[in-house]
């Protein structure tokens, strides 16, 4: 197929967006849509290759697979080997083993399924997953496997014209599925092929149904396409339902640019875009491990981000010139088998090797303690978390001991963070009053907001909030304590407070966000703060400052609730730097990015919450 400079420019536009978003999402809030641009481009190119081969009766599925393998596998396998070497010297056993598992799924091209299954509330956060970005490669590879098989089979039973129409219908049906799934099963829709296939087939339609456009109108079509793509980069965010119908904007924008076919475009065909487009696959491969490296080993600041972006481009260029252009055939198979065999060995030994320095010492035991941490020895945290109950029992019903049989007392309601606080508050209060607990992971306490989805988090949240209303109505608690991880400014607090008081609640208490860290408190403590009780770290999650400021402002205007400012209690500014408590005695305050340990919960409840609500 003739080289398309406009498509190469599109690749550059896509990889720039993805890289900027991953290094600092505030720089390009919807940069993740660059992946959708890649999907459409892939669909166009693959459809062109397959249909030209079918029409000329020269298409070979085996040759097609070999060509895709030679294109995708060598740079990915080299990256995986490099990660294993790096992890051998610098990562602890748990991380080393996890990297090996993710390498196996990435090279097996089922990592999208792996990350979908790992997407629970307590799995390792994204910035600890070195190959998280490989999910999109797995989606593409699965499409590459199935698409030619289906088309070759169709050719035996129908003419090409009917095949083209069938792809058009399949595109529409997949898009409808995408909209439904994005609302009902958002995580599955994001990671899995059925809800993504329409984007690649839309690219195919750009080849199958080329529009005859006058030269003077091609520029307008290209500009309109660019407007759609760039608008999606800057107007959507991770809070948007995605892919959903919003993904139509970058996908259609890419479709229009491909249809316009302007190889003389100054916007898309400039020298910088052509180079970045040529190196885009390798840049994409290398940039995300550098993002993870920055979060684990460096200070997250603009200087380091810019240096690592430049390093991503440099490594991408080197990878293109030395690997993409030069390695194929037998060497591809050797690289693949070497990477897989090495990863399997590490996985079998769980990352623990006597000859490896990082397998020795107490740090492994330290990190294992928090990776396998039992948040609440009584088991009530998990029993009273509706979304977790779905994960374990397939039903959202919480344990009978979550809701007291007595009236009055206290009721804790919110997400898993209020659940982690409940451990200490239950101990602090003792048997002085009836105690009720109802949570669901990632769920803001609200009588009004509903998820109306089929994902376990959505189902659990709606169940929890519906049941909360009934608990207040039946049990008549005197005190209701509300809390969530963050994004408090998006909740309807005033309505909730007003309704609780109207139902007879005497005290409504809102607990502000707890200190949170990227990728986790144990990780940054080991890396930079051993022995410190209070720490100031650039990987403190600054997003919660906005939520805290909002709640303080709300409390200044509305005195009908008690506000407990946990950042004020646990943190203070010293020499213009925010210092927050990281330890209580010999235990960290949080076992992951922000959920309190038992000791942390006991300290927070006894010192700051109990005195505020019981006076």
C-alpha positions as CSV (number, residue, x, y, z in Angstrom):
1,X,0.0,0.0,0.0
2,X,1.3,3.5,-0.9
3,X,2.7,5.4,2.1
4,X,0.2,8.0,3.4
5,X,1.9,11.0,4.9
6,X,-1.5,12.3,6.3
7,X,-1.9,9.0,8.3
8,X,1.7,9.3,9.5
9,X,0.8,12.8,10.8
10,X,-2.3,11.4,12.5
11,X,-0.1,8.9,14.3
12,X,2.0,11.7,15.6
13,X,-1.0,13.6,16.8
14,X,-2.3,10.5,18.6
15,X,1.0,9.7,20.3
16,X,1.6,13.3,21.4
17,X,-1.9,13.3,23.1
18,X,-1.3,10.0,24.8
19,X,2.1,10.9,26.1
20,X,1.1,14.3,27.4
21,X,-2.0,12.8,29.1
22,X,0.0,10.0,30.8
23,X,2.8,12.2,32.1
24,X,0.4,15.0,33.3
25,X,-3.3,14.6,32.7
26,X,-3.9,18.3,33.4
27,X,-1.9,19.1,30.2
28,X,-4.3,17.2,28.0
29,X,-7.3,15.9,29.9
30,X,-8.6,13.7,27.1
31,X,-5.3,12.6,25.6
32,X,-6.3,9.0,26.1
33,X,-8.5,9.4,23.0
34,X,-5.2,9.1,21.0
35,X,-5.6,5.4,21.4
36,X,-9.0,5.6,19.6
37,X,-7.2,7.4,16.7
38,X,-4.8,4.5,16.5
39,X,-7.6,2.0,16.4
40,X,-9.2,3.8,13.4
41,X,-5.9,4.0,11.6
42,X,-5.2,0.3,12.2
43,X,-8.7,-0.6,10.9
44,X,-8.1,1.4,7.7
45,X,-4.7,-0.1,7.0
46,X,-5.7,-3.7,7.8
47,X,-8.9,-3.5,5.7
48,X,-6.9,-2.2,2.8
49,X,-4.4,-5.0,3.0
50,X,-7.0,-7.7,3.3
51,X,-9.5,-6.5,0.7
52,X,-6.8,-5.8,-1.9
53,X,-5.5,-9.3,-1.4
54,X,-8.9,-10.9,-1.6
55,X,-9.9,-9.0,-4.7
56,X,-6.5,-9.9,-6.4
57,X,-6.8,-13.5,-5.0
58,X,-3.3,-13.1,-3.4
59,X,-4.3,-12.8,0.2
60,X,-2.7,-15.3,2.7
61,X,-3.8,-15.4,6.3
62,X,-0.5,-16.9,7.4
63,X,1.5,-14.1,5.6
64,X,-0.8,-11.5,7.1
65,X,-0.2,-12.9,10.6
66,X,3.5,-13.0,10.0
67,X,3.6,-9.4,8.9
68,X,1.7,-8.3,11.9
69,X,3.9,-10.3,14.2
70,X,7.1,-8.8,12.7
71,X,5.7,-5.4,13.1
72,X,4.4,-5.6,16.7
73,X,6.4,-8.3,18.5
74,X,10.1,-7.3,18.3
75,X,9.9,-3.8,19.9
76,X,7.5,-5.1,22.5
77,X,9.7,-8.2,23.3
78,X,12.8,-6.0,23.7
79,X,10.9,-3.6,26.0
80,X,9.8,-6.7,28.1
81,X,13.4,-8.0,28.3
82,X,14.6,-4.5,29.3
83,X,11.9,-4.4,32.0
84,X,13.0,-7.8,33.4
85,X,16.6,-6.7,33.5
86,X,15.7,-3.4,35.2
87,X,13.4,-5.2,37.7
88,X,16.1,-7.7,38.6
89,X,18.3,-5.0,39.9
90,X,15.8,-2.4,41.3
91,X,12.4,-4.0,42.0
92,X,11.3,-6.0,45.1
93,X,9.9,-9.5,44.8
94,X,6.3,-8.6,44.6
95,X,6.8,-6.1,41.8
96,X,9.2,-8.3,39.9
97,X,6.7,-11.1,40.0
98,X,3.8,-8.8,38.9
99,X,5.9,-7.5,36.0
100,X,6.6,-11.0,34.8
101,X,2.9,-11.8,34.9
102,X,2.0,-8.7,32.9
103,X,4.8,-9.5,30.4
104,X,3.3,-13.0,29.8
105,X,-0.2,-11.5,29.2
106,X,1.2,-8.7,27.0
107,X,3.2,-11.0,24.8
108,X,0.3,-13.4,24.7
109,X,-1.9,-10.5,23.7
110,X,-4.5,-10.9,26.4
111,X,-3.3,-8.2,28.7
112,X,-6.6,-6.3,28.1
113,X,-8.4,-9.2,29.7
114,X,-5.8,-9.3,32.6
115,X,-6.2,-5.6,33.4
116,X,-10.0,-5.8,33.1
117,X,-10.0,-8.6,35.7
118,X,-7.6,-6.7,37.9
119,X,-9.6,-3.5,37.8
120,X,-11.1,-3.9,41.3
121,X,-10.9,-1.1,43.8
122,X,-8.0,-2.6,45.7
123,X,-5.8,-3.8,42.8
124,X,-2.4,-2.1,42.2
125,X,-3.0,1.4,41.0
126,X,-2.3,2.1,37.4
127,X,1.1,3.8,38.1
128,X,2.5,0.5,39.5
129,X,1.6,-1.4,36.3
130,X,4.6,-1.2,33.9
131,X,2.8,-2.6,30.9
132,X,-0.7,-1.3,31.4
133,X,-0.6,0.5,28.0
134,X,-0.2,-2.9,26.3
135,X,-4.0,-3.4,26.6
136,X,-4.5,-1.5,23.4
137,X,-2.0,-3.8,21.6
138,X,-3.9,-6.8,22.8
139,X,-7.2,-5.4,21.5
140,X,-5.6,-4.7,18.1
141,X,-4.0,-8.1,17.9
142,X,-7.3,-9.9,18.8
143,X,-8.9,-7.9,15.9
144,X,-6.1,-8.8,13.6
145,X,-6.7,-12.5,14.4
146,X,-10.4,-12.5,13.9
147,X,-11.0,-10.0,11.2
148,X,-9.2,-11.7,8.3
149,X,-10.7,-15.1,9.3
150,X,-14.2,-13.6,9.1
151,X,-13.6,-11.8,5.8
152,X,-12.1,-14.9,4.1
153,X,-15.0,-17.0,5.3
154,X,-17.5,-14.4,4.1
155,X,-15.9,-14.2,0.6
156,X,-16.8,-17.9,0.1
157,X,-20.5,-17.2,0.5
158,X,-21.1,-13.6,-0.7
159,X,-19.8,-11.1,-3.2
160,X,-17.5,-8.2,-2.2
161,X,-20.3,-5.7,-2.3
162,X,-22.3,-7.6,0.3
163,X,-19.2,-8.0,2.4
164,X,-18.7,-4.3,2.5
165,X,-22.3,-3.7,3.5
166,X,-22.0,-6.4,6.2
167,X,-19.0,-4.5,7.7
168,X,-21.0,-1.3,7.7
169,X,-23.8,-3.0,9.6
170,X,-21.4,-4.6,12.0
171,X,-19.8,-1.2,12.7
172,X,-23.2,0.3,13.6
173,X,-24.0,-2.7,15.8
174,X,-20.6,-2.6,17.6
175,X,-21.1,1.1,18.2
176,X,-24.5,0.6,19.7
177,X,-23.0,-2.2,21.9
178,X,-20.2,0.3,22.9
179,X,-22.7,2.9,24.1
180,X,-24.7,0.3,26.1
181,X,-21.7,-1.4,27.6
182,X,-19.9,1.9,28.5
183,X,-22.9,2.8,30.7
184,X,-23.6,-0.7,32.1
185,X,-20.1,-2.3,32.2
186,X,-17.7,0.6,31.8
187,X,-14.5,-1.3,32.7
188,X,-15.3,-4.1,30.3
189,X,-16.2,-1.6,27.6
190,X,-12.9,0.2,28.0
191,X,-10.7,-2.9,27.8
192,X,-12.4,-5.5,25.7
193,X,-12.7,-5.9,21.9
194,X,-16.5,-6.1,21.4
195,X,-16.9,-2.5,22.5
196,X,-13.8,-1.3,20.5
197,X,-14.2,-3.2,17.3
198,X,-16.4,-0.5,15.7
199,X,-13.5,2.0,15.8
200,X,-11.3,-0.4,13.7
201,X,-14.2,-1.2,11.4
202,X,-14.9,2.5,11.0
203,X,-11.4,2.8,9.7
204,X,-12.2,0.0,7.3
205,X,-15.2,1.8,6.0
206,X,-12.9,4.7,5.1
207,X,-11.2,2.3,2.6
208,X,-14.3,0.5,1.5
209,X,-16.4,3.6,0.8
210,X,-14.0,6.3,-0.3
211,X,-15.8,9.6,-1.0
212,X,-15.2,11.5,-4.2
213,X,-14.5,15.0,-2.9
214,X,-13.4,18.1,-4.8
215,X,-9.9,19.3,-4.0
216,X,-11.0,22.5,-2.5
217,X,-13.3,20.7,-0.1
218,X,-10.7,18.2,1.1
219,X,-9.0,20.9,3.2
220,X,-12.3,21.8,4.9
221,X,-12.9,18.1,5.6
222,X,-9.4,17.7,7.0
223,X,-9.8,20.7,9.2
224,X,-13.2,19.5,10.5
225,X,-11.6,16.1,11.3
226,X,-8.8,17.8,13.1
227,X,-11.3,19.9,15.1
228,X,-13.1,16.8,16.2
229,X,-9.9,15.0,17.2
230,X,-8.3,17.9,19.1
231,X,-11.6,18.8,20.8
232,X,-11.8,15.3,22.2
233,X,-8.3,15.7,23.5
234,X,-9.1,18.9,25.5
235,X,-12.8,18.7,26.3
236,X,-13.3,15.1,27.6
237,X,-11.6,13.8,30.8
238,X,-11.2,10.5,32.7
239,X,-14.5,11.4,34.4
240,X,-16.3,11.1,31.0
241,X,-18.0,7.8,30.1
242,X,-15.6,6.2,27.7
243,X,-15.5,5.0,25.1
244,X,-19.3,5.5,24.8
245,X,-20.8,7.9,22.3
246,X,-18.1,10.5,23.0
247,X,-15.5,8.2,21.3
248,X,-17.3,9.0,18.1
249,X,-15.6,12.4,18.0
250,X,-12.0,11.3,17.7
251,X,-13.0,8.3,15.6
252,X,-15.0,10.3,13.1
253,X,-12.4,13.0,13.1
254,X,-9.8,10.4,12.1
255,X,-12.2,9.0,9.5
256,X,-12.6,12.4,7.9
257,X,-8.9,13.1,7.8
258,X,-8.3,9.7,6.2
259,X,-11.1,10.3,3.7
260,X,-9.7,13.8,2.8
261,X,-6.3,12.2,1.9
262,X,-4.3,15.4,1.8
263,X,-0.7,14.4,1.4
264,X,0.2,18.0,0.8
265,X,-1.3,19.2,4.1
266,X,1.1,21.6,6.0
267,X,-0.6,20.7,9.3
268,X,-0.2,16.9,9.1
269,X,2.8,16.5,6.8
270,X,5.4,18.7,8.5
271,X,8.8,17.3,9.2
272,X,8.3,17.0,13.0
273,X,5.0,15.1,12.7
274,X,6.4,12.8,10.0
275,X,9.3,11.8,12.3
276,X,7.1,11.4,15.4
277,X,4.6,9.5,13.3
278,X,7.3,7.1,12.0
279,X,8.5,6.5,15.6
280,X,5.0,6.5,17.2
281,X,4.7,2.8,17.9
282,X,8.0,2.7,19.7
283,X,7.4,6.0,21.5
284,X,4.1,4.6,22.7
285,X,5.8,1.4,24.0
286,X,8.5,3.2,25.9
287,X,6.7,6.2,27.3
288,X,4.5,4.4,29.8
289,X,7.2,2.5,31.7
290,X,9.0,5.9,32.0
291,X,5.8,7.3,33.6
292,X,5.8,4.4,36.1
293,X,9.5,4.9,36.7
294,X,8.9,8.6,37.4
295,X,6.2,7.9,39.9
296,X,8.3,5.3,41.7
297,X,11.8,6.7,41.5
298,X,11.7,10.4,40.7
299,X,10.1,13.5,41.8
300,X,6.9,14.3,39.8
301,X,7.7,17.8,38.5
302,X,7.7,19.6,35.2
303,X,11.5,19.3,34.7
304,X,11.5,15.5,35.1
305,X,8.3,15.2,32.9
306,X,9.9,17.1,30.1
307,X,13.2,15.1,30.3
308,X,11.3,11.8,30.3
309,X,9.1,12.9,27.4
310,X,12.3,13.6,25.4
311,X,13.7,10.3,26.6
312,X,10.5,8.6,25.3
313,X,11.1,10.1,21.9
314,X,14.8,9.2,21.9
315,X,14.1,5.6,22.9
316,X,11.3,5.5,20.3
317,X,13.7,6.6,17.6
318,X,16.4,4.1,18.6
319,X,13.8,1.3,18.8
320,X,12.5,2.2,15.4
321,X,15.9,2.3,13.7
322,X,17.5,-0.7,15.4
323,X,14.5,-3.0,16.0
324,X,11.4,-2.2,14.0
325,X,13.3,-1.7,10.7
326,X,15.8,-4.5,11.2
327,X,14.3,-7.4,13.0
328,X,11.9,-9.9,11.5
329,X,11.3,-13.6,10.9
330,X,13.5,-16.0,13.0
331,X,14.8,-13.3,15.2
332,X,11.3,-12.2,16.1
333,X,10.6,-15.8,17.3
334,X,13.8,-15.8,19.3
335,X,13.0,-12.5,21.0
336,X,9.5,-13.6,21.8
337,X,10.5,-17.0,23.3
338,X,13.4,-15.4,25.2
339,X,11.1,-12.8,26.8
340,X,8.4,-15.3,27.6
341,X,10.7,-18.0,29.0
342,X,12.4,-15.3,31.2
343,X,9.1,-14.0,32.4
344,X,7.7,-17.5,33.1
345,X,10.8,-18.3,35.2
346,X,10.4,-15.2,37.3
347,X,6.8,-15.9,37.7
348,X,7.4,-19.5,38.9
349,X,9.9,-18.3,41.5
350,X,7.6,-15.4,42.5
351,X,10.4,-12.9,41.9
352,X,12.5,-14.4,44.7
353,X,16.1,-15.5,43.8
354,X,18.9,-16.1,46.2
355,X,21.5,-14.5,43.9
356,X,19.4,-11.3,43.5
357,X,20.3,-8.5,45.9
358,X,16.7,-7.1,45.9
359,X,15.4,-10.4,47.1
360,X,17.4,-10.1,50.3
361,X,16.8,-7.8,53.3
362,X,13.7,-6.6,55.1
363,X,12.2,-4.4,52.4
364,X,10.4,-7.4,50.8
365,X,8.8,-8.3,54.1
366,X,7.8,-4.7,54.6
367,X,6.1,-4.4,51.2
368,X,4.5,-7.8,51.5
369,X,2.9,-6.8,54.8
370,X,1.1,-4.0,53.1
371,X,0.3,-5.8,49.8
372,X,-1.5,-8.5,51.8
373,X,-2.8,-6.2,54.4
374,X,-6.0,-7.2,56.3
375,X,-7.8,-3.9,56.7
376,X,-10.2,-5.0,59.4
377,X,-9.5,-8.2,61.4
378,X,-13.1,-8.4,62.4
379,X,-14.1,-8.8,58.7
380,X,-16.8,-6.2,58.9
381,X,-15.2,-3.9,56.4
382,X,-15.6,-6.5,53.7
383,X,-19.0,-7.7,54.9
384,X,-20.4,-4.2,54.8
385,X,-19.0,-3.2,51.4
386,X,-21.7,-3.9,48.8
387,X,-19.5,-3.9,45.7
388,X,-17.0,-6.3,47.4
389,X,-19.9,-8.6,48.4
390,X,-20.9,-8.8,44.7
391,X,-17.3,-9.8,43.9
392,X,-17.4,-12.6,46.4
393,X,-21.0,-13.7,46.5
394,X,-22.4,-12.3,43.2
395,X,-25.0,-10.4,45.3
396,X,-24.8,-6.9,46.8
397,X,-26.4,-8.0,50.1
398,X,-24.3,-6.9,53.1
399,X,-23.8,-8.9,56.3
400,X,-26.5,-9.0,58.9
401,X,-24.1,-7.6,61.5
402,X,-23.5,-4.4,59.5
403,X,-26.8,-2.9,60.6
404,X,-27.7,-2.9,64.3
405,X,-31.0,-4.3,65.5
406,X,-31.3,-1.4,67.8
407,X,-32.5,2.1,67.0
408,X,-30.4,5.3,67.5
409,X,-26.6,5.4,67.7
410,X,-24.3,6.1,64.8
411,X,-24.4,5.3,61.1
412,X,-21.3,5.4,58.8
413,X,-22.1,5.7,55.1
414,X,-19.9,6.2,52.1
415,X,-17.1,4.5,50.1
416,X,-14.3,2.2,51.2
417,X,-12.4,5.1,52.8
418,X,-15.2,5.6,55.4
419,X,-15.0,1.9,55.8
420,X,-11.3,2.1,56.7
421,X,-12.2,4.8,59.3
422,X,-14.9,2.6,60.7
423,X,-12.4,0.1,62.2
424,X,-11.0,2.6,64.6
425,X,-14.2,4.4,65.3
426,X,-15.9,1.1,66.3
427,X,-13.1,0.4,68.7
428,X,-13.1,3.9,70.1
429,X,-16.9,4.0,70.7
430,X,-17.0,0.4,72.1
431,X,-20.5,-0.6,73.1
432,X,-21.6,2.9,74.0
433,X,-24.1,3.1,71.2
434,X,-25.6,1.0,68.3
435,X,-23.2,1.0,65.3
436,X,-24.2,0.8,61.7
437,X,-21.9,0.6,58.6
438,X,-22.7,0.7,55.0
439,X,-20.2,1.2,52.2
440,X,-19.5,0.5,48.5
441,X,-16.2,1.0,46.8
442,X,-16.0,4.2,44.8
443,X,-19.5,5.2,45.9
444,X,-20.4,8.7,47.0
445,X,-23.1,8.8,49.7
446,X,-26.2,10.3,48.1
447,X,-30.0,9.9,48.1
448,X,-30.3,11.3,44.6
449,X,-27.4,10.3,42.4
450,X,-27.8,6.9,40.8
451,X,-25.4,4.9,38.7
452,X,-28.0,2.7,36.9
453,X,-25.3,0.4,35.6
454,X,-24.5,-3.3,35.6
455,X,-20.9,-3.0,36.7
456,X,-20.5,-4.3,40.3
457,X,-19.4,-0.9,41.5
458,X,-22.5,0.7,40.0
459,X,-24.9,-2.0,41.3
460,X,-23.2,-2.0,44.7
461,X,-23.4,1.8,44.9
462,X,-27.1,2.0,44.1
463,X,-27.8,-0.8,46.5
464,X,-25.8,0.9,49.3
465,X,-27.4,4.3,48.8
466,X,-30.9,2.8,48.6
467,X,-30.4,0.7,51.7
468,X,-28.9,3.8,53.5
469,X,-32.2,5.6,53.2
470,X,-34.0,2.6,54.7
471,X,-31.5,2.4,57.5
472,X,-32.0,6.0,58.5
473,X,-35.8,5.6,58.2
474,X,-35.9,2.4,60.3
475,X,-33.0,2.7,62.7
476,X,-33.3,6.4,63.4
477,X,-29.6,7.0,64.0
478,X,-28.7,10.1,66.0
479,X,-25.4,10.6,64.2
480,X,-24.7,10.0,60.5
481,X,-21.0,10.1,59.3
482,X,-20.4,10.6,55.6
483,X,-17.2,10.2,53.7
484,X,-15.6,9.4,50.3
485,X,-12.2,9.3,48.7
486,X,-12.3,12.6,46.8
487,X,-14.3,14.5,44.1
488,X,-16.5,15.8,46.9
489,X,-17.4,18.9,44.8
490,X,-19.5,16.6,42.5
491,X,-21.8,15.3,45.3
492,X,-25.1,16.8,46.4
493,X,-24.1,17.4,50.0
494,X,-26.6,20.1,50.8
495,X,-29.6,18.0,49.7
496,X,-28.2,15.0,51.6
497,X,-27.7,17.0,54.8
498,X,-31.1,18.6,54.6
499,X,-32.9,15.3,54.0
500,X,-31.0,13.5,56.9
501,X,-32.1,16.3,59.3
502,X,-35.7,16.0,58.0
503,X,-35.6,12.3,58.8
504,X,-34.7,13.0,62.5
505,X,-30.8,12.8,62.4
506,X,-29.4,15.1,65.1
507,X,-25.8,15.3,63.8
508,X,-24.6,15.0,60.3
509,X,-20.8,14.7,60.0
510,X,-18.7,14.9,56.9
511,X,-15.2,13.6,57.0
512,X,-12.8,15.2,54.5
513,X,-10.4,13.4,52.3
514,X,-7.5,11.5,53.8
515,X,-3.9,12.1,52.6
516,X,-3.3,10.1,49.4
517,X,-0.2,9.2,47.5
518,X,0.9,8.0,44.1
519,X,1.5,5.2,43.5
520,X,1.2,4.2,47.2
521,X,2.4,5.3,50.6
522,X,4.5,2.1,51.2
523,X,6.2,2.6,47.8
524,X,7.2,6.2,48.4
525,X,8.1,5.6,52.0
526,X,10.6,2.9,51.1
527,X,11.9,4.9,48.2
528,X,12.5,8.3,49.9
529,X,11.3,8.5,53.5
530,X,12.5,5.5,55.6
531,X,12.3,6.3,59.3
532,X,10.3,9.6,58.9
533,X,7.0,10.1,60.7
534,X,5.9,13.2,58.8
535,X,6.8,13.4,55.1
536,X,6.6,16.0,52.3
537,X,6.6,14.3,48.9
538,X,5.8,15.5,45.4
539,X,3.7,12.4,44.8
540,X,1.1,13.5,47.3
541,X,-2.1,13.5,45.4
542,X,-2.9,17.2,45.0
543,X,-6.3,16.6,43.6
544,X,-7.8,16.2,47.1
545,X,-6.8,19.7,48.0
546,X,-9.6,21.0,45.7
547,X,-12.1,18.7,47.4
548,X,-11.0,19.8,50.8
549,X,-11.2,23.5,49.9
550,X,-14.7,22.9,48.5
551,X,-15.8,21.3,51.8
552,X,-14.4,24.1,53.9
553,X,-16.2,26.6,51.8
554,X,-19.4,24.6,52.0
555,X,-19.1,24.4,55.8
556,X,-18.5,28.2,56.0
557,X,-21.9,28.7,54.3
558,X,-23.8,25.8,55.9
559,X,-23.5,25.1,59.6
560,X,-26.0,22.3,59.6
561,X,-23.2,19.7,59.6
562,X,-19.9,19.1,61.4
563,X,-16.9,19.1,59.1
564,X,-13.8,17.2,60.1
565,X,-10.8,18.4,58.0
566,X,-8.5,15.4,57.9
567,X,-5.8,17.3,55.9
568,X,-5.7,20.0,58.6
569,X,-5.5,17.3,61.3
570,X,-2.9,15.1,59.6
571,X,-0.9,17.7,57.6
572,X,0.7,21.1,58.1
573,X,2.8,23.5,56.0
574,X,6.4,23.8,56.9
575,X,8.6,26.1,54.8
576,X,5.8,26.2,52.2
577,X,5.8,22.4,51.9
578,X,2.9,20.2,52.9
579,X,4.0,17.7,55.5
580,X,1.6,14.8,56.3
581,X,1.8,12.1,58.9
582,X,3.0,8.8,57.3
583,X,3.4,6.7,60.4
584,X,1.9,5.9,63.8
585,X,4.4,4.1,66.0
586,X,5.9,1.5,63.7
587,X,3.1,1.2,61.2
588,X,2.3,3.3,58.2
589,X,-0.9,5.3,58.2
590,X,-2.1,3.8,54.9
591,X,-1.5,0.4,53.4
592,X,-2.0,1.5,49.8
593,X,-2.5,4.9,48.2
594,X,-4.8,6.1,51.0
595,X,-6.9,3.4,52.9
596,X,-6.0,3.5,56.6
597,X,-4.2,0.7,58.3
598,X,-5.8,-0.6,61.6
599,X,-3.3,1.5,63.6
600,X,-3.9,4.5,61.4
601,X,-7.7,4.1,61.7
602,X,-7.5,3.7,65.5
603,X,-5.3,6.9,65.7
604,X,-7.6,9.0,63.5
605,X,-10.8,7.9,65.1
606,X,-9.6,8.3,68.7
607,X,-7.7,11.6,68.2
608,X,-9.9,13.5,65.7
609,X,-13.3,11.9,65.0
610,X,-14.6,10.6,68.4
611,X,-14.0,13.9,70.2
612,X,-15.8,15.8,67.4
613,X,-19.0,13.7,67.3
614,X,-19.4,12.8,70.9
615,X,-19.3,15.8,73.2
